[in-house]
Structures are given as C-alpha cells and as structure tokens.
C-alpha cells in the first residue's frame, strides 16, 4: 500500500477536484493508455489499471470521503476501515460504466459486463432468512428445543429444481451459444472495440426453457410452510442469534442453500432480573428478622435454598449466592445470584401491636442505632 501513488496524482488532479473534473481526467487518461491503443506495452497496461483503480475510488462519494480522510488505508479492505473494492485486473471497478457509456460500450473486454453475465449464469447461494422467536426466561437459562414454522421458497419437487416440466430439459440458447452474453463490435477513431451484454433471449442464463414446470412456473422453486426443529442452547439472551446452515432459500444454478438465522427474544421473569450471566433478586424481610437475624428461604432457578441473614442486617444489603446464576454460552461456568434485602415496615397495626412497638422503641436506646446516632451528632456539630 506504501508503493501506491496518490489517486489524484494518477489522474493529474489536485485534491478536492470536482466530480466533473475527475470524470474528464479519467476519460482522457483511459483513452491515452487503453491496451487496444498500446498493444504489447506493459507499462501502458499497468497505467491503465492504475487509472481505473483511482477512478473507482474517486468516483464513489463514500470511498472518496474515506480516501480523503485516511488515504489508501481508508479504502484498503484489510485496513479495518471497511473500505476497499478488491482491485486487481481490469474488471469490477466501481464507476467503470461511465467509460462504457462514452464509447458506446466499447471497452467490453475490460468492464463489468462479462463478469456480470458469468455470475448470472453460474452457481449462486440462496437467500439467507431471519426468524424471530420468543421464549420463556427458564428456557433461555436451561436451553430448549422449539419447532418453528416458516414460509419460504423450497426446491420444486415436481421438476427437482430444474424448472423444466418432467420428461423435458432446458436447451442451450441458440443466440448466445450457452454463454449467456452477446458481443457487438464497433469501429471508432481509436480502433475496433467490443461490448458485452446479457443475452436478451435467455436473460443471461445461457439456457432456454421451452416447457416450464407447471408447478413452479419454470423457476425451480415454490413457496411452502416448513417446520424446522431448533436447538436453543442454555444461556441465550435477548438478541442472541442462532444460525441454522442450509435452511434458507434454495441455491440457484446448483449453488448452496442459504442459511436461517433465529433471533431470540426472552420474556421477563416475575422475580429475577438478568445482568449478563448473573441474576438479581429482591427479598423483603421484617424488622425483627433484620435486627435479630433469621433463616430465610431464597428461590433460585433450580431450587429453594436456606440462607442465614445475620443480625443487624441493614436495608439494601446484598448477599451473593455463588454459582446460582445462568450458564455461560461458551463454557459450563455459571454466574451468581445476588439477593438484595429490603426492609418492610408493618402497616394496619392494631392498638396492641402499636403499644408493643412503642414499648420496644423506648427499650432500644439510641446507641443501638449507629447511623442515627452519627447523623444526630453531625446535626449538633453543624448548628453549634
């Protein structure tokens, strides 16, 4: 990448050149160094490649913006900037259609037409599909198996995906000879040039289907409601994606089938809150439990466990139960369960209960309340 010349320099321009200036410079340079005008001149051939590469970037607003900011790194596919066009050879350069238009499709052997036709006629992977499903909190924690129904294209069973009626087959297109493309020649002041375009008779497939299958209409595939079994691993969370290879739509011209991506949505739990692999739970306790300590029952996703709340526990205290959380997707390790205790103040007290609490309040002196005593001392100091 360090050996590459500046793209503006390649086209004889200053940085910040307008779109029109870039296009005019490209046409001028392309005419000068086109291989048909410089047969056997390797230097001219390399310059022609260099010119096309520069134009492919500077004629594309997004790539040009990246190049102006980051230089060659901004359009290099291996640099991490997300740019790049995959330069190499004469074909596939973005924006090369402009010079096609200028010469009436004259540079057929060097543009994208031939490559497009071959792709249309060659094997192609089927479309990927996506399906969102909702599962229970416990199903996400422990894993489950679901049967889902999806309406998608499948290979036509009547014609076995060929698109031709049973007992018949497609024939080679007589117009293009099965290549899927037609070539035309044009004489210009620069010489004779060829242009390549998809065959209009077979739409670039290279085959003619004289007797289409009646069930699929010659496409080789039909839409059906399909039931698919999905194994959901333990530990999935909201927006987890489960790929199922080959369950997308059928490939074209013998290409592989697409894939199906299951997107997970998890219902919230009545008690637990999930934070990564950890679970959080709030448990209310009474004043006497907090003051004197007590054994309380703590629910987990798998069982009930007993936990000793120590005497003097303060509201908002959090206890950790190790290994009582959710299993990691990548290992057998589990998260933890965090239990936050909240103090519940009694309401709707009768007269006897009120007297009992008042009596306790007189008996328990201020020294028993560390925070309260500390606060009162601070107030006295503030106003002294």
DADARA-V808885 format. One record per backbone hydrogen bond with DSSP energy under -0.5 kcal/mol. NH is the residue of the N-H (numbers start at 0). CO is the residue of the C=O. E is the energy in kcal/mol with one decimal. If there is no record, write none. Layout:
<<NH & CO & E> <NH & CO & E>>
This chain:
<<3 & 0 & -0.9> <9 & 5 & -2.3> <10 & 6 & -1.4> <11 & 8 & -1.2> <12 & 7 & -3.4> <16 & 13 & -1.3> <21 & 17 & -2.3> <22 & 18 & -2.5> <23 & 19 & -2.6> <24 & 20 & -2.3> <25 & 21 & -2.2> <26 & 22 & -2.3> <27 & 23 & -2.2> <28 & 24 & -2.4> <29 & 25 & -3.1> <30 & 26 & -2.1> <31 & 27 & -1.5> <32 & 28 & -2.3> <33 & 29 & -0.9> <36 & 33 & -1.8> <37 & 33 & -0.8> <40 & 37 & -2.2> <41 & 39 & -1.0> <44 & 40 & -1.9> <45 & 41 & -2.3> <46 & 42 & -2.2> <47 & 43 & -2.4> <48 & 44 & -1.9> <49 & 45 & -2.3> <50 & 46 & -2.6> <51 & 47 & -2.1> <52 & 48 & -2.4> <53 & 49 & -2.2> <54 & 50 & -2.4> <55 & 51 & -2.5> <56 & 52 & -1.2> <57 & 53 & -2.6> <58 & 54 & -2.1> <59 & 56 & -1.2> <60 & 58 & -0.6> <63 & 59 & -3.2> <64 & 60 & -2.1> <65 & 61 & -1.8> <66 & 62 & -2.7> <67 & 63 & -2.8> <68 & 64 & -1.4> <69 & 65 & -3.2> <70 & 66 & -2.4> <72 & 69 & -0.8> <73 & 70 & -1.2> <74 & 71 & -1.2> <75 & 72 & -0.7> <76 & 74 & -0.6> <78 & 75 & -1.9> <80 & 75 & -0.5> <95 & 92 & -1.6> <97 & 94 & -1.5> <98 & 95 & -0.6> <99 & 95 & -1.1> <100 & 96 & -2.6> <101 & 97 & -1.9> <102 & 98 & -1.6> <103 & 100 & -1.1> <104 & 99 & -4.6> <105 & 99 & -0.6> <107 & 105 & -0.8> <107 & 193 & -3.1> <109 & 106 & -1.9> <110 & 106 & -1.1> <115 & 111 & -2.5> <116 & 112 & -2.2> <117 & 113 & -2.3> <118 & 114 & -2.0> <119 & 115 & -2.1> <120 & 116 & -1.9> <121 & 117 & -1.1> <123 & 251 & -2.8> <125 & 255 & -2.5> <128 & 258 & -2.6> <130 & 260 & -2.5> <132 & 262 & -2.4> <134 & 264 & -2.6> <139 & 135 & -1.8> <140 & 136 & -1.8> <141 & 137 & -2.6> <142 & 138 & -1.9> <143 & 231 & -2.1> <145 & 229 & -2.6> <147 & 145 & -0.6> <147 & 227 & -2.7> <149 & 225 & -2.4> <151 & 149 & -0.7> <151 & 223 & -2.4> <153 & 221 & -3.2> <155 & 219 & -2.1> <159 & 155 & -0.8> <160 & 155 & -1.0> <161 & 158 & -1.5> <164 & 210 & -3.1> <167 & 164 & -2.2> <170 & 207 & -2.8> <172 & 205 & -2.2> <176 & 172 & -1.6> <177 & 172 & -0.7> <178 & 175 & -1.1> <181 & 196 & -2.9> <183 & 194 & -2.2> <185 & 192 & -2.5> <187 & 190 & -2.2> <190 & 187 & -2.1> <192 & 185 & -2.8> <193 & 105 & -0.6> <194 & 183 & -2.7> <196 & 181 & -2.2> <198 & 179 & -1.9> <202 & 198 & -1.0> <203 & 198 & -0.9> <204 & 201 & -1.6> <207 & 170 & -3.5> <209 & 207 & -0.9> <212 & 162 & -2.4> <216 & 212 & -1.5> <217 & 212 & -0.5> <218 & 215 & -1.2> <221 & 153 & -2.4> <223 & 151 & -2.6> <225 & 149 & -2.9> <225 & 223 & -0.7> <227 & 147 & -2.9> <227 & 225 & -0.5> <229 & 145 & -3.3> <231 & 143 & -3.1> <231 & 229 & -0.7> <232 & 230 & -0.7> <234 & 139 & -2.7> <235 & 139 & -0.7> <235 & 232 & -1.1> <238 & 263 & -3.1> <239 & 236 & -2.1> <241 & 261 & -2.9> <242 & 240 & -0.6> <243 & 259 & -3.3> <244 & 242 & -0.5> <246 & 243 & -1.4> <247 & 257 & -2.9> <248 & 126 & -2.5> <251 & 123 & -2.9> <254 & 251 & -1.1> <257 & 248 & -2.8> <259 & 243 & -2.4> <260 & 128 & -2.4> <261 & 241 & -2.9> <261 & 259 & -0.5> <262 & 130 & -2.5> <262 & 260 & -0.6> <263 & 239 & -2.9> <263 & 261 & -0.5> <264 & 132 & -2.1> <266 & 134 & -2.6> <268 & 271 & -0.6> <272 & 279 & -2.1> <274 & 277 & -2.8> <277 & 274 & -1.8> <278 & 335 & -2.7> <279 & 272 & -2.3> <280 & 337 & -2.5> <282 & 339 & -2.4> <284 & 341 & -2.8> <289 & 285 & -2.3> <290 & 286 & -2.7> <291 & 287 & -2.7> <292 & 288 & -1.8> <293 & 308 & -1.7> <295 & 293 & -0.6> <295 & 306 & -3.0> <297 & 295 & -0.5> <297 & 304 & -3.5> <298 & 296 & -0.5> <299 & 302 & -2.8> <304 & 297 & -2.7> <306 & 295 & -2.8> <308 & 293 & -3.5> <308 & 306 & -0.8> <309 & 307 & -0.6> <311 & 289 & -1.4> <312 & 289 & -1.6> <312 & 309 & -1.1> <315 & 340 & -3.1> <316 & 313 & -1.8> <318 & 338 & -3.1> <320 & 336 & -3.4> <321 & 319 & -0.7> <323 & 320 & -1.3> <324 & 334 & -2.6> <325 & 276 & -2.9> <327 & 332 & -2.6> <334 & 276 & -0.6> <334 & 325 & -1.5> <336 & 320 & -2.4> <337 & 278 & -3.2> <337 & 335 & -0.5> <338 & 318 & -3.3> <338 & 336 & -0.5> <339 & 280 & -3.0> <339 & 337 & -0.6> <340 & 316 & -2.6> <340 & 338 & -0.6> <341 & 282 & -1.9> <343 & 284 & -2.6> <343 & 341 & -0.6> <344 & 342 & -0.6> <353 & 349 & -2.3> <354 & 350 & -2.2> <355 & 351 & -2.0> <356 & 352 & -2.2> <357 & 353 & -2.5> <358 & 354 & -2.7> <359 & 355 & -2.1> <360 & 356 & -2.4> <361 & 357 & -1.6> <362 & 358 & -1.7> <363 & 359 & -3.1> <364 & 362 & -0.9> <367 & 364 & -1.7> <368 & 365 & -1.6> <369 & 367 & -0.9> <372 & 368 & -2.5> <373 & 369 & -2.4> <374 & 370 & -2.4> <375 & 371 & -2.6> <376 & 372 & -2.3> <377 & 373 & -1.8> <378 & 374 & -2.1> <379 & 375 & -2.3> <380 & 376 & -2.1> <381 & 377 & -2.1> <382 & 378 & -1.9> <383 & 379 & -0.7>>
